[in-house]
Amino acid sequence: MHRSNGDAAHRSKGADRSKGADRPHSSGSDFLQLDIAQAPPGGLADWLARRLRRAISDGRLPLGSTLPATRVLAAELRVSRGVVTEAYQRLVEDGHVVGRGRRGTVVVSVPPTAPAPPAPLGDPSADALFAPSPTDEVFETLRAAPARVDLTPGVPDLAAFPRAAWLRAERAVLAELPAAELGYGDPRGAPALRAAIARWLARNRGIAASPDEVLVVNGTAQALVLAGEALHRDGYGAMAVEEPGSLGVRLHIARTRLATPPVPVDEEGVRVDVLRELGVRAALLTPAHQFPTGVVLSGERRRALMRWAEATGGLVFEDDYDAEHRYDRPPVPALRSVLPEQVCYTGSVSKLLAPALRVGWVLAPPRLHAAMVAAKRHADLGNPVLPQLVLARLMDSGELERQLRQLRLRHRRRRDAMVAALRELVPEAVVHGAAAGLHLMVTLEGPYGDVDDTRLAARVLERGVKTHPLSWHRQRPGPPGLVLGYAARTPTDIAEGIGELARALDGR
Amino acid sequence: MHRSNGDAAHRSKGADRSKGADRPHSSGSDFLQLDIAQAPPGGLADWLARRLRRAISDGRLPLGSTLPATRVLAAELRVSRGVVTEAYQRLVEDGHVVGRGRRGTVVVSVPPTAPAPPAPLGDPSADALFAPSPTDEVFETLRAAPARVDLTPGVPDLAAFPRAAWLRAERAVLAELPAAELGYGDPRGAPALRAAIARWLARNRGIAASPDEVLVVNGTAQALVLAGEALHRDGYGAMAVEEPGSLGVRLHIARTRLATPPVPVDEEGVRVDVLRELGVRAALLTPAHQFPTGVVLSGERRRALMRWAEATGGLVFEDDYDAEHRYDRPPVPALRSVLPEQVCYTGSVSKLLAPALRVGWVLAPPRLHAAMVAAKRHADLGNPVLPQLVLARLMDSGELERQLRQLRLRHRRRRDAMVAALRELVPEAVVHGAAAGLHLMVTLEGPYGDVDDTRLAARVLERGVKTHPLSWHRQRPGPPGLVLGYAARTPTDIAEGIGELARALDGR
């Protein structure tokens, strides 16, 4: 060990270009033009991560190139190897590089260089984008808008996606898959995945379900459409939704030709008394972690909801979208586990692994099961089989639980960073639902109580930061606010984003 | 070489169990109890393949086990290595084993042992299964029915799926995928795949389309539903279909609340004059290889169809389901290539790679594009991203063209085997559409002209062979017949299946 350090120190002594030239660039750091003397005392890893980000964004470290070995770079900079490892780890968390084992650390994405240009005026300007009545395309438009920091909710830490484990599982699947399973399959999903999901739900959500009850879908959005269409065929005219509640979910239900009457949510969860008065026969709820407030449905309300369902034959569509992500509280049992006859339960891997996998599941109540299977068959004949079998392996091998444990640690750090930044920079913001999930809801009070949050979100976007205005997720007037996702962002990005929010508030 | 032969011959001499026991089973063949003396002269490879199938089905070669090295087995049996390689190749074509390079040849599926039991009487009995008016579940029920030989149409040779190439491409995708692409994506599909599809269609189908026109879908079934719903919203009441024409397609369209008036098909293709008289504004056609007749739309009819579309603003939904599979004729240009404004073009990889991948594409005419994108967003927010990017690589690397060339050779051999078996065993059967595709249509004439083909299919199924009665694919009365898929079956299975068909006809 000491010896190799000595070697390295010797190799990197001075700035002897001719010596440097003997080595391929990717193995050394001369091309990075790093001058350790510029580094602030005590902030070595930060400084190095910033310099590396810049080298990636200005093309000195192009996509696909390999970072210098930590040992080599540490020796060349005469810093401890831990400093370099820490800096590389930040880039990994950004999603800019990934570790490739013996191939080293490889650049996989380029950070935006300068502050993003203000969103093009004209169409869509930031104000047009955050128009009062958003349409189906709004989330794509917002994704396409240029920005430095994306604090929109709903996405986990995508840099943590277990690429190696996925590939290992895919290899095993391809090695053992009987050729016949590459033909047309069961529209309910691959038997292996339905069994794995049943076991997963038993272990993680306390739900007892047989694989035959499981319907594999392309995600919660598809589950909603299949249920909405089944209900519409059964003569249902409406599915009540929470107020505030997810805009995306509401837009999706509306297209199935069901009305979406709002039911207010208070600190105990959805107001079951109002639900009863509405006289609707179906309601979409997020009992374990209400979106966007983060409220947990209280025991009293759960009992009231059961009485409502049993008395009226009412149907609860339970969107268990991020129940696995909890930090400071015990797990909340799924409604499905106590009310299987009345609850259509749905979940997905979008918040556990990645939305791009497009895999979710539904446990329909007996009366809806056949209709939803028929709707799935009609929609697409079933999900693609390979990702289903890969996911089944990750569930059965414990890999998915490992992923969840790792995500919890990373997400909790990021949650803490956002809460701290808000407390310091936007003390007037009231934080809601920090105990679980992937996002915070903040409401603005006092001097900011009269802010138009869609205009605020537009100003914040013009400063290069994406958020959701709380009023997007409302059908009724209410206090202004923002919904801020933290799970997918690094503490550095989060602090920068909240800083821009504070400046936008002052500059309004 | 000679030396190793000598060794092997020595090792396997006699039935010395104690010696045999020193070696792990998978490395030798003692456990196969092969006695070369039983082999018929000249039929060594056949004999060996049969013995190996039996060893797989009775568990001596369990799933996941490795066949003896060809060199070792050839030496032990004192046959040429070519005999063993040929026998192994037959098992590969069956889909029972796959080559794993240095890992050897591995068992991946178990052949049914004895003749399958007759389909359980009661529900679904073979007769119930082939009831006159089949429902949406009929294809799943038929798939689930036990049988020795499956001659149903619509599936390519699944044993030829390029597992190694798929895994290589997936590794490359996971190595380079920016983390952000694991989030919610473009509902039209991954840009890389839309570009690859545009290039594929230009190279293989003479279609000039920009990637922006391409909509990635879960397969032709989903394309139909998205189009059907878009048309229904536009006030269309019907989509004409070919007669005879695909039952599955008709059932799918019907669920989108569009009527499916039949337009007869003759030896020049669809009767455009009848289409004109019907006064419908939309028609689903299979111009390159009509299903099930295999007829190619003639030049005169193509011109008549263009005149109809231009005069009436009529919309043609072009289902190009197996246009790449042709054996004895030149390619047929897609209608889309000459009529982009009037044609909604769709294709998929179901017949090129595997239906279980659930990937297809749509080129909508300008007037339908936005509505179909909106319908896809609503249906599932878009296809899973990883299989899209893997497929894009296989298309761009030329791997998919290699696959297609290999499939053509294998399918053609199987087509020839089926035509020969029919000529020999069922001379009364008239064969249609043998020049291309994955199936044959046979009509029964002379003594069999009055057969009820659903009852015939039931009798054939009771003999362990699955087929489609032609009347499934008719809305109007017509000569009896069967639709017989050959692409997914080995010449041996095909001969066996046609033999049972002949016996069923005699025994009626």
Boltz contact constraints between the chains, C-beta under 6 A:
constraints:
  - contact:
      token1: [A, 95]
      token2: [B, 179]
      max_distance: 6.0
  - contact:
      token1: [A, 108]
      token2: [B, 178]
      max_distance: 6.0
  - contact:
      token1: [A, 109]
      token2: [B, 178]
      max_distance: 6.0
  - contact:
      token1: [A, 155]
      token2: [B, 183]
      max_distance: 6.0
  - contact:
      token1: [A, 158]
      token2: [B, 179]
      max_distance: 6.0
  - contact:
      token1: [A, 158]
      token2: [B, 182]
      max_distance: 6.0
  - contact:
      token1: [A, 158]
      token2: [B, 183]
      max_distance: 6.0
  - contact:
      token1: [A, 159]
      token2: [B, 179]
      max_distance: 6.0
  - contact:
      token1: [A, 161]
      token2: [B, 182]
      max_distance: 6.0
  - contact:
      token1: [A, 163]
      token2: [B, 174]
      max_distance: 6.0
  - contact:
      token1: [A, 167]
      token2: [B, 171]
      max_distance: 6.0
  - contact:
      token1: [A, 167]
      token2: [B, 174]
      max_distance: 6.0
  - contact:
      token1: [A, 170]
      token2: [B, 170]
      max_distance: 6.0
  - contact:
      token1: [A, 171]
      token2: [B, 167]
      max_distance: 6.0
  - contact:
      token1: [A, 174]
      token2: [B, 163]
      max_distance: 6.0
  - contact:
      token1: [A, 174]
      token2: [B, 167]
      max_distance: 6.0
  - contact:
      token1: [A, 178]
      token2: [B, 108]
      max_distance: 6.0
  - contact:
      token1: [A, 178]
      token2: [B, 109]
      max_distance: 6.0
  - contact:
      token1: [A, 179]
      token2: [B, 95]
      max_distance: 6.0
  - contact:
      token1: [A, 179]
      token2: [B, 158]
      max_distance: 6.0
  - contact:
      token1: [A, 179]
      token2: [B, 159]
      max_distance: 6.0
  - contact:
      token1: [A, 182]
      token2: [B, 158]
      max_distance: 6.0
  - contact:
      token1: [A, 182]
      token2: [B, 161]
      max_distance: 6.0
  - contact:
      token1: [A, 182]
      token2: [B, 354]
      max_distance: 6.0
  - contact:
      token1: [A, 182]
      token2: [B, 356]
      max_distance: 6.0
  - contact:
      token1: [A, 183]
      token2: [B, 155]
      max_distance: 6.0
  - contact:
      token1: [A, 183]
      token2: [B, 158]
      max_distance: 6.0
  - contact:
      token1: [A, 183]
      token2: [B, 355]
      max_distance: 6.0
  - contact:
      token1: [A, 184]
      token2: [B, 355]
      max_distance: 6.0
  - contact:
      token1: [A, 185]
      token2: [B, 356]
      max_distance: 6.0
  - contact:
      token1: [A, 218]
      token2: [B, 380]
      max_distance: 6.0
  - contact:
      token1: [A, 221]
      token2: [B, 381]
      max_distance: 6.0
  - contact:
      token1: [A, 222]
      token2: [B, 380]
      max_distance: 6.0
  - contact:
      token1: [A, 255]
      token2: [B, 378]
      max_distance: 6.0
  - contact:
      token1: [A, 354]
      token2: [B, 182]
      max_distance: 6.0
  - contact:
      token1: [A, 355]
      token2: [B, 183]
      max_distance: 6.0
  - contact:
      token1: [A, 355]
      token2: [B, 184]
      max_distance: 6.0
  - contact:
      token1: [A, 356]
      token2: [B, 182]
      max_distance: 6.0
  - contact:
      token1: [A, 356]
      token2: [B, 185]
      max_distance: 6.0
  - contact:
      token1: [A, 356]
      token2: [B, 385]
      max_distance: 6.0
  - contact:
      token1: [A, 357]
      token2: [B, 384]
      max_distance: 6.0
  - contact:
      token1: [A, 358]
      token2: [B, 384]
      max_distance: 6.0
  - contact:
      token1: [A, 378]
      token2: [B, 255]
      max_distance: 6.0
  - contact:
      token1: [A, 379]
      token2: [B, 379]
      max_distance: 6.0
  - contact:
      token1: [A, 380]
      token2: [B, 218]
      max_distance: 6.0
  - contact:
      token1: [A, 380]
      token2: [B, 222]
      max_distance: 6.0
  - contact:
      token1: [A, 381]
      token2: [B, 221]
      max_distance: 6.0
  - contact:
      token1: [A, 384]
      token2: [B, 357]
      max_distance: 6.0
  - contact:
      token1: [A, 384]
      token2: [B, 358]
      max_distance: 6.0
  - contact:
      token1: [A, 384]
      token2: [B, 387]
      max_distance: 6.0
  - contact:
      token1: [A, 385]
      token2: [B, 356]
      max_distance: 6.0
  - contact:
      token1: [A, 387]
      token2: [B, 384]
      max_distance: 6.0
